[in-house]
Amino acid sequence: MRILIAGCGYLGAALCAELTGLAGAAGAEIFALRRSAAPPPPGARALRADLCDPGSLRALPSGIEAAIFAAAPGSGGRDAAGYLRTYVEGPRNLLAALAQRGGLRRLLYISSTAIYEQRDGGWVDEDTPAAPAGFRGRLLLEGERAAAQGGHRCIVLRLGGLYGPGRNRLLRQVARGEAAFRPRYTNRIHRGDAAGAAAHLLRLDAPHRLYLGVDAEPAPEEAVLRWLAAQMGAPAPAAAPRSAPPINKRCSSARLQRSGYTLRFPSFRQGYAALLAQTRGRGAGAGADSIGAPQRES
């Protein structure tokens, strides 16, 4: 079986590690598609192409049976035009290229819970209507629809805020006493669980069309920041200046867990504790200077 990770950046590299571990026994080949010439993660074969450039996709191998669309906008591409190119035109270009080669049976499209713009703090799940007003949510929703076009089975995984090794901006803010909270719930998922959930969904015999990828405990922003400050010996966070009501929702991963996936980091406490332990393990302590710069996606 041949598996393509289309957009092998921060999440894609972790997913590659998950899949290569599984592929050893199954004899699968993993292809890592990137815009850059960076070497592929261990166990994968490199493909250099740009999902926004159909001509570059002519080099895709034949016989791809499963693909994961995990692309992110390039530098300077986080405006509406960049989102359109990446999340709508990107899957269209990928599917057109794969259709010429035949064999695609399953596509996993990595989306975001940003599609939900509720502000009342209520629960959100896969049956909650999504009617985003902002361009990010609208274009992600359009991209989900584009990914479902064709004869393959399409699974959408809407991830909460992604954090993990190398993404330490929040820790730096807390360490420096710069973090401020708003009256809202936050929804997040550790990179290890995002990659683990994606690999799990690829293996399901009869998956649903849509899953939310978040941990099991949506948490008030104030609670997260105060917990981090206590763990790091940092100043207690302050309330942010009053503004318009923020997006405020509690996303449920119950469907994902019922499908058989067990969260490795069921709440922010386990996830951030692991990150803090990594910094301390390097002998640098948990102060601001020990929190490294975030990694960039390829």
C-alpha positions in Angstrom: 0.0 0.0 0.0 1.2 3.5 -0.9 0.4 6.4 1.4 1.0 10.1 0.6 1.3 12.8 3.2 0.6 16.0 1.2 2.1 18.8 3.3 4.7 17.1 5.5 5.4 19.9 8.0 4.9 20.2 11.7 2.0 17.8 11.9 2.9 15.8 8.8 6.3 14.8 10.1 4.7 13.4 13.3 2.1 11.6 11.3 4.9 10.2 9.1 6.5 8.7 12.3 3.2 7.2 13.2 2.6 5.6 9.8 6.1 4.3 9.3 5.9 2.5 12.6 2.7 0.9 11.4 3.9 0.4 7.8 6.9 -1.8 8.8 4.6 -4.8 9.4 2.2 -4.0 6.6 4.8 -3.3 3.9 3.4 0.1 3.1 5.4 2.9 1.4 5.1 6.4 2.8 5.7 9.4 0.6 6.3 12.8 2.2 5.4 15.8 -0.1 7.0 19.1 0.7 7.6 22.4 -1.0 11.1 22.5 0.3 14.1 20.4 -0.4 14.4 19.3 3.3 15.1 15.6 3.7 12.1 13.5 4.5 11.3 12.1 7.9 12.9 8.7 8.6 11.2 5.9 6.8 9.6 8.1 4.2 10.4 8.9 0.6 10.7 12.5 -0.4 8.5 14.2 -3.0 9.2 17.9 -3.8 6.1 19.6 -5.1 3.8 22.5 -4.4 0.1 21.7 -4.0 -0.7 25.1 -5.4 1.2 24.4 -8.6 -0.5 21.6 -10.6 2.5 21.3 -12.9 4.7 20.2 -10.0 2.3 17.4 -9.1 3.1 15.5 -12.3 5.9 13.7 -10.4 3.4 12.0 -8.0 3.9 8.2 -8.1 1.1 5.9 -9.3 -0.7 3.6 -7.0 -1.4 6.0 -4.1 -4.3 4.3 -2.2 -4.5 6.7 0.8 -3.6 10.4 1.1 -3.5 12.9 4.0 -4.0 16.5 3.1 -2.1 18.3 5.9 -0.9 21.4 4.1 -0.4 24.9 5.7 -0.1 28.2 3.9 3.4 29.3 3.1 5.1 32.4 4.4 2.9 35.4 3.8 0.0 33.3 2.7 -2.3 33.5 5.6 -4.7 36.0 4.0 -7.9 35.1 2.1 -6.0 34.5 -1.1 -3.5 32.3 0.7 -6.2 30.2 2.3 -8.0 29.8 -1.0 -4.8 28.6 -2.7 -3.9 26.2 0.1 -7.1 24.8 1.4 -9.4 24.9 -1.6 -7.3 24.8 -4.8 -4.7 22.6 -3.0 -7.0 19.6 -2.6 -8.5 20.1 -6.0 -5.0 20.0 -7.6 -4.0 17.0 -5.6 -7.1 15.0 -6.4 -6.8 15.9 -10.1 -3.2 14.7 -10.2 -4.1 11.5 -8.3 -7.1 10.8 -10.5 -4.8 10.6 -13.5 -2.9 7.8 -11.8 -5.9 5.9 -10.3 -6.1 3.9 -7.1 -7.0 6.5 -4.5 -9.4 4.9 -2.0 -9.2 7.2 1.0 -8.4 10.9 1.6 -8.0 12.4 5.1 -8.4 16.2 5.0 -7.0 18.0 8.0 -9.2 21.0 8.8 -9.8 23.1 11.9 -12.4 23.7 14.7 -12.0 27.4 13.7 -15.0 26.6 11.4 -17.2 26.9 14.5 -17.6 30.5 15.5 -20.0 30.1 18.4 -19.6 32.6 21.2 -21.9 31.3 24.0 -19.5 28.7 25.6 -21.8 25.8 24.6 -20.8 22.4 23.4 -19.9 21.7 19.7 -19.7 18.3 18.0 -19.9 16.8 14.5 -23.6 17.5 14.3 -23.3 21.2 15.2 -24.0 23.4 12.1 -21.0 25.3 10.9 -21.7 28.8 9.5 -18.4 30.7 9.7 -18.4 34.4 8.9 -14.6 34.9 8.7 -12.7 34.0 5.6 -10.6 31.3 7.4 -13.6 29.2 8.4 -15.5 29.8 5.2 -12.5 28.7 3.0 -11.7 25.7 5.2 -15.4 24.6 4.9 -15.1 25.0 1.1 -11.9 23.0 1.1 -13.6 20.2 3.0 -16.2 20.0 0.3 -13.6 20.1 -2.5 -11.8 17.2 -0.8 -14.9 15.1 -0.9 -15.3 15.3 -4.7 -14.5 12.0 -6.4 -15.0 8.3 -6.0 -12.8 8.0 -2.8 -13.9 8.0 0.8 -13.1 11.4 2.4 -12.7 11.8 6.1 -12.4 15.3 7.6 -10.5 15.8 10.9 -11.1 19.2 12.4 -8.3 19.9 14.9 -8.3 22.2 17.8 -5.3 24.4 18.6 -2.2 22.4 17.8 0.6 22.4 20.3 3.6 20.3 21.1 7.4 20.1 20.9 8.8 23.2 19.3 5.6 25.3 19.6 6.3 27.2 22.8 5.0 30.7 22.2 2.4 30.4 25.0 5.0 29.1 27.4 7.3 32.0 26.6 4.5 34.5 27.2 3.7 32.9 30.5 7.3 32.8 31.6 7.7 36.5 30.8 4.5 37.6 32.5 3.0 38.6 29.2 0.1 36.2 29.0 -3.5 37.6 29.4 -6.7 35.7 29.4 -10.2 36.4 28.0 -13.5 34.9 29.2 -13.6 31.9 26.9 -13.0 28.2 26.7 -10.0 27.0 24.7 -9.8 23.7 22.7 -6.5 22.2 21.9 -4.8 18.9 20.9 -1.2 17.8 21.4 0.7 17.0 18.2 1.1 13.4 19.3 -2.6 13.0 19.6 -3.3 14.8 16.3 -0.9 12.5 14.5 -2.1 9.4 16.4 -5.8 10.2 15.7 -5.1 10.7 12.0 -3.3 7.4 11.7 -6.1 5.7 13.6 -8.8 7.1 11.3 -6.9 5.9 8.2 -7.1 2.3 9.6 -10.9 2.3 10.4 -13.0 0.0 8.2 -16.1 2.2 8.3 -15.3 5.7 9.5 -17.7 8.6 9.8 -17.2 11.5 7.4 -16.3 14.0 10.1 -14.4 13.9 13.5 -13.3 16.6 15.9 -9.7 16.3 17.0 -9.4 17.9 20.5 -8.5 16.6 23.9 -11.1 15.6 26.5 -11.2 18.8 28.5 -12.1 22.1 26.9 -10.7 24.5 29.5 -11.2 28.2 30.4 -8.2 30.2 29.1 -7.7 31.6 32.6 -7.4 28.1 34.1 -4.8 27.1 31.6 -2.7 30.2 32.1 -2.8 30.1 35.9 -1.8 26.4 35.9 1.1 27.1 33.6 2.2 30.1 35.7 2.1 27.9 38.8 4.2 25.2 37.2 6.8 27.6 35.9 7.0 29.9 38.9 5.9 32.8 36.7 3.8 35.8 37.5 0.0 35.1 37.7 -1.6 36.1 34.4 -3.9 39.1 34.1 -7.2 39.6 32.4 -7.0 41.0 28.9 -8.7 44.4 28.3 -12.4 44.1 27.5 -13.3 43.8 23.9 -16.0 42.3 21.7 -17.1 38.8 22.9 -14.5 36.3 21.8 -15.2 33.0 20.1 -16.2 30.8 23.0 -17.1 27.1 22.6 -16.4 23.6 24.0 -15.5 21.1 21.3 -16.2 17.4 22.0 -14.0 14.5 20.9 -16.5 11.9 22.0 -16.9 10.5 18.5 -13.2 10.1 18.0 -12.9 8.3 21.4 -15.8 6.1 20.7 -14.1 5.0 17.5 -11.4 3.4 19.6 -8.8 6.1 19.8 -7.3 6.6 23.3 -6.0 10.1 24.0 -2.3 10.2 25.1 -2.7 13.7 26.5 -6.4 13.9 27.6 -6.0 17.4 28.9 -3.7 20.4 28.7 -2.1 19.4 32.0 -0.6 16.2 30.6 0.4 17.8 27.4 2.1 20.9 28.8 3.6 18.9 31.6 5.4 16.8 29.0 6.6 20.0 27.2 7.9 21.5 30.5 9.6 18.2 31.4 11.4 18.3 28.0 12.8 21.8 28.7 13.9 20.8 32.2 15.5 17.6 30.8 17.7 19.7 28.7 19.1 21.3 31.9 17.7 24.7 31.1 15.0 25.0 33.7 11.5 26.3 32.8 12.3 30.0 32.6 11.8 32.2 29.5 15.3 31.5 28.2 14.7 27.7 28.2 11.7 27.9 25.9 12.9 27.5 22.3 11.6 29.2 19.2 8.7 27.5 17.4 9.4 25.3 14.4 8.2 26.3 11.0 6.2 24.0 8.8 7.8 23.1 5.6 
